Amino acid sequence: MTLGDGTAGDETVVAASADLGSVAPEVLELRPDYRALLLTVDGLIPGPGDAMSEALLTRAEEFARAALAESAVEDLPHVAAWREAYRAFDAKPQRTRNSLEALTRRAPAGLPRINRLTDTYNAISVLHQVPIGGEDLDRYVGVPRLVRASGEEPFDTTAEGVGVMEHPEPGEVVWRDDEGVTCRRWNWRQARRTQLSESTTRALFIIDALDPCTDEELATVADELVAHLSTSGAELTVRRQLLGRPSG
């Protein structure tokens, strides 16, 4: 799958001088095929949705309509792989859907319009059928790591429009930093504290993969994401790191 006519701006790719994040061995024991491509991107031009992000969302919606006309969402290969991964740590995928499935289900009726950065990665997630998360690096504390939760970690979220502090289930797969959980159930729900906003200029993007997604496809997704983030003339500094076991 390709995204087409995105025109990249200036991009400086810097080799990661230190680990950008980590995946705990007990997570890889659940899914040895799991990989995460981490991108840190500095120099972003934030703001509300624009013509580029709107066009990308529209294309993602059209893609999902065509895909779902031929297959039930749970039978799409990448969605099916994530449903199985959720069951491995006793999450019920029909109740707590991974972000890829949730977006793909929603796309035919219209994807959410949030802000330029979030809209861009949501659209690319649907088009390439991989979960993608975005975090504001200026609100992040320490290095991201994917672990199985103890159940005591704080998770800053909302319930019925009100801010609340929750905790993951013991053994749940979560992304966290030094302050608490930043995303529950691998890629189900992100915390309020680190979410991208219309003022974000430094971001961490997490692109998740299970078989049948290859490392080459992961790299293509990252290239597409950076290209679209650069279209407003941003001069980006990008660091990349692939975590997990290489495919193939």
C-alpha positions as CSV (number, residue, x, y, z in Angstrom):
1,M,0.0,0.0,0.0
2,T,1.3,3.5,-0.8
3,L,0.1,6.9,0.3
4,G,0.8,8.6,-3.0
5,D,1.6,12.3,-3.3
6,G,3.1,13.4,0.0
7,T,6.1,15.7,-0.7
8,A,8.8,15.5,2.0
9,G,10.4,18.6,3.4
10,D,13.8,18.8,4.9
11,E,14.7,15.9,7.2
12,T,17.9,15.1,9.1
13,V,18.1,11.5,10.2
14,V,20.3,11.1,13.3
15,A,21.6,7.7,14.4
16,A,20.3,6.9,17.9
17,S,23.2,7.5,20.3
18,A,21.3,5.7,23.1
19,D,18.4,3.4,23.3
20,L,15.1,5.2,22.5
21,G,13.2,2.6,24.4
22,S,12.9,-1.1,25.4
23,V,10.7,-4.2,25.2
24,A,10.7,-6.5,28.2
25,P,11.6,-10.2,27.6
26,E,8.3,-11.3,29.1
27,V,6.4,-9.4,26.4
28,L,8.4,-11.1,23.7
29,E,7.6,-14.4,25.3
30,L,3.9,-13.7,24.6
31,R,4.6,-12.8,21.0
32,P,8.1,-13.6,19.7
33,D,7.2,-11.9,16.4
34,Y,6.6,-8.5,18.0
35,R,8.6,-5.5,16.9
36,A,8.3,-1.8,17.5
37,L,9.8,0.9,15.4
38,L,10.3,4.0,17.6
39,L,10.7,7.4,16.0
40,T,11.5,10.6,17.8
41,V,10.8,13.7,15.7
42,D,11.9,17.2,16.6
43,G,10.9,20.4,14.8
44,L,7.3,19.5,14.1
45,I,4.9,22.3,13.1
46,P,1.8,21.6,15.2
47,G,-1.7,23.0,14.9
48,P,-5.3,22.0,13.9
49,G,-6.1,19.8,11.0
50,D,-5.2,21.2,7.6
51,A,-5.8,20.3,3.9
52,M,-3.1,17.7,3.9
53,S,-4.3,15.8,7.0
54,E,-7.9,16.1,5.8
55,A,-7.0,14.6,2.4
56,L,-5.1,11.8,4.1
57,L,-8.0,11.0,6.4
58,T,-10.4,10.9,3.5
59,R,-8.2,8.4,1.7
60,A,-8.0,6.3,4.8
61,E,-11.8,6.2,5.1
62,E,-12.1,5.2,1.4
63,F,-9.5,2.4,1.9
64,A,-11.4,1.1,5.0
65,R,-14.7,1.1,3.1
66,A,-13.1,-1.0,0.3
67,A,-11.4,-3.4,2.7
68,L,-14.5,-4.0,4.8
69,A,-16.6,-4.5,1.7
70,E,-14.5,-7.7,1.1
71,S,-13.8,-8.9,4.6
72,A,-15.1,-8.6,8.1
73,V,-12.8,-6.4,10.2
74,E,-11.8,-9.2,12.5
75,D,-10.6,-11.3,9.5
76,L,-8.2,-8.7,8.2
77,P,-4.8,-10.3,8.7
78,H,-3.2,-7.6,10.9
79,V,-6.3,-7.1,13.0
80,A,-6.6,-10.8,13.5
81,A,-3.0,-11.0,14.7
82,W,-3.6,-8.3,17.3
83,R,-6.7,-9.9,18.5
84,E,-4.7,-13.1,19.2
85,A,-2.0,-11.0,20.9
86,Y,-4.6,-9.5,23.3
87,R,-5.9,-12.9,24.2
88,A,-2.3,-13.9,25.2
89,F,-2.5,-11.6,28.2
90,D,-6.2,-12.3,28.9
91,A,-7.6,-9.2,27.4
92,K,-10.9,-9.6,25.6
93,P,-10.5,-8.1,22.1
94,Q,-14.2,-7.8,21.5
95,R,-14.4,-5.5,24.5
96,T,-11.1,-3.7,24.4
97,R,-10.1,-3.3,20.7
98,N,-6.6,-2.6,19.6
99,S,-6.2,0.9,18.1
100,L,-5.9,-0.5,14.5
101,E,-9.2,-2.4,14.8
102,A,-10.9,0.6,16.5
103,L,-9.9,3.0,13.8
104,T,-10.6,0.6,10.9
105,R,-14.1,0.0,12.3
106,R,-14.7,3.7,12.6
107,A,-13.3,4.8,9.3
108,P,-16.2,4.0,7.0
109,A,-18.5,6.4,9.0
110,G,-15.7,8.9,9.5
111,L,-12.4,9.0,11.4
112,P,-12.0,11.5,14.2
113,R,-10.6,15.0,13.5
114,I,-8.3,15.9,16.5
115,N,-5.2,17.8,15.4
116,R,-2.8,17.8,12.5
117,L,-0.3,15.4,14.1
118,T,-2.8,12.9,15.5
119,D,-4.9,12.9,12.3
120,T,-1.8,12.2,10.2
121,Y,-0.7,9.1,12.1
122,N,-4.3,7.8,12.5
123,A,-4.7,7.9,8.7
124,I,-1.4,6.2,8.1
125,S,-2.3,3.5,10.6
126,V,-5.5,2.6,8.7
127,L,-3.8,2.8,5.3
128,H,-1.0,0.5,6.3
129,Q,-2.9,-1.6,8.8
130,V,-0.5,-1.2,11.7
131,P,-1.1,0.3,15.1
132,I,0.6,3.7,15.6
133,G,0.8,5.8,18.8
134,G,2.0,9.3,19.3
135,E,3.4,10.9,22.5
136,D,4.5,14.4,23.3
137,L,8.2,14.1,24.2
138,D,8.1,17.3,26.3
139,R,5.6,15.6,28.6
140,Y,7.4,12.3,28.7
141,V,9.6,11.3,31.7
142,G,12.5,9.0,31.0
143,V,12.7,6.3,28.4
144,P,9.6,4.4,27.0
145,R,9.4,0.8,27.8
146,L,6.9,-2.0,27.0
147,V,6.4,-4.2,30.1
148,R,3.8,-6.4,31.8
149,A,2.2,-4.3,34.5
150,S,2.3,-5.0,38.2
151,G,-1.1,-3.4,38.5
152,E,0.1,-0.5,40.7
153,E,1.2,1.9,37.9
154,P,-0.9,5.1,37.6
155,F,-2.8,5.7,34.3
156,D,-4.1,9.2,33.7
157,T,-7.3,9.0,31.7
158,T,-10.9,10.2,31.5
159,A,-14.2,8.6,32.4
160,E,-17.5,10.3,31.2
161,G,-15.5,13.4,30.4
162,V,-13.9,13.7,33.9
163,G,-10.2,13.1,34.6
164,V,-9.5,10.0,36.6
165,M,-6.5,8.0,37.7
166,E,-6.8,4.3,36.9
167,H,-4.4,1.3,37.1
168,P,-3.8,-1.5,34.6
169,E,-4.6,-5.2,35.4
170,P,-1.6,-7.2,36.7
171,G,0.1,-8.8,33.8
172,E,-1.3,-6.4,31.3
173,V,1.0,-5.3,28.5
174,V,1.6,-1.5,28.8
175,W,3.9,1.2,27.5
176,R,5.2,3.3,30.4
177,D,7.7,5.9,31.4
178,D,9.1,6.9,34.8
179,E,5.9,8.5,35.9
180,G,3.3,5.9,34.9
181,V,1.5,4.1,32.1
182,T,1.4,6.0,28.8
183,C,-0.7,3.4,26.9
184,R,-2.7,0.5,28.2
185,R,-3.2,-2.9,26.7
186,W,-0.3,-2.6,24.2
187,N,-2.0,-0.1,21.9
188,W,-5.6,0.3,23.2
189,R,-5.8,3.6,25.1
190,Q,-3.3,6.4,25.6
191,A,-2.9,8.5,28.7
192,R,-3.9,12.2,28.8
193,R,-0.6,13.3,30.1
194,T,1.5,12.6,27.0
195,Q,-1.1,13.0,24.2
196,L,-0.2,15.1,21.2
197,S,-1.7,18.5,21.1
198,E,-1.8,21.6,18.9
199,S,1.4,22.9,20.6
200,T,3.5,19.7,20.3
201,T,6.8,20.2,18.5
202,R,8.7,17.1,19.7
203,A,7.0,13.7,19.5
204,L,7.6,10.0,19.9
205,F,5.8,7.7,17.5
206,I,5.5,4.0,18.2
207,I,4.8,1.8,15.2
208,D,3.8,-1.7,16.3
209,A,4.1,-4.9,14.2
210,L,3.3,-8.6,14.4
211,D,3.6,-11.1,11.6
212,P,2.6,-10.8,8.7
213,C,4.0,-7.3,8.8
214,T,7.7,-7.3,7.9
215,D,10.5,-5.0,9.0
216,E,10.7,-3.6,5.4
217,E,7.0,-2.6,5.7
218,L,7.6,-1.0,9.0
219,A,10.3,1.1,7.5
220,T,8.0,2.2,4.7
221,V,5.4,3.2,7.2
222,A,7.9,5.3,9.0
223,D,9.1,6.9,5.8
224,E,5.5,7.8,4.9
225,L,4.8,9.3,8.3
226,V,7.9,11.5,8.3
227,A,7.2,12.6,4.7
228,H,3.7,13.8,5.6
229,L,4.9,15.5,8.8
230,S,7.4,17.4,6.7
231,T,4.9,18.7,4.1
232,S,4.3,22.0,5.9
233,G,8.0,22.9,5.5
234,A,9.1,21.6,8.8
235,E,12.9,20.9,9.2
236,L,12.8,17.7,11.1
237,T,15.4,15.9,13.2
238,V,14.4,12.2,13.3
239,R,15.9,9.3,15.3
240,R,14.8,5.7,14.7
241,Q,15.2,2.4,16.5
242,L,13.8,-1.0,15.8
243,L,13.0,-3.0,19.0
244,G,12.3,-6.7,19.1
245,R,13.4,-9.6,17.0
246,P,14.0,-8.9,13.3
247,S,11.4,-10.5,11.0
248,G,12.5,-13.2,8.5
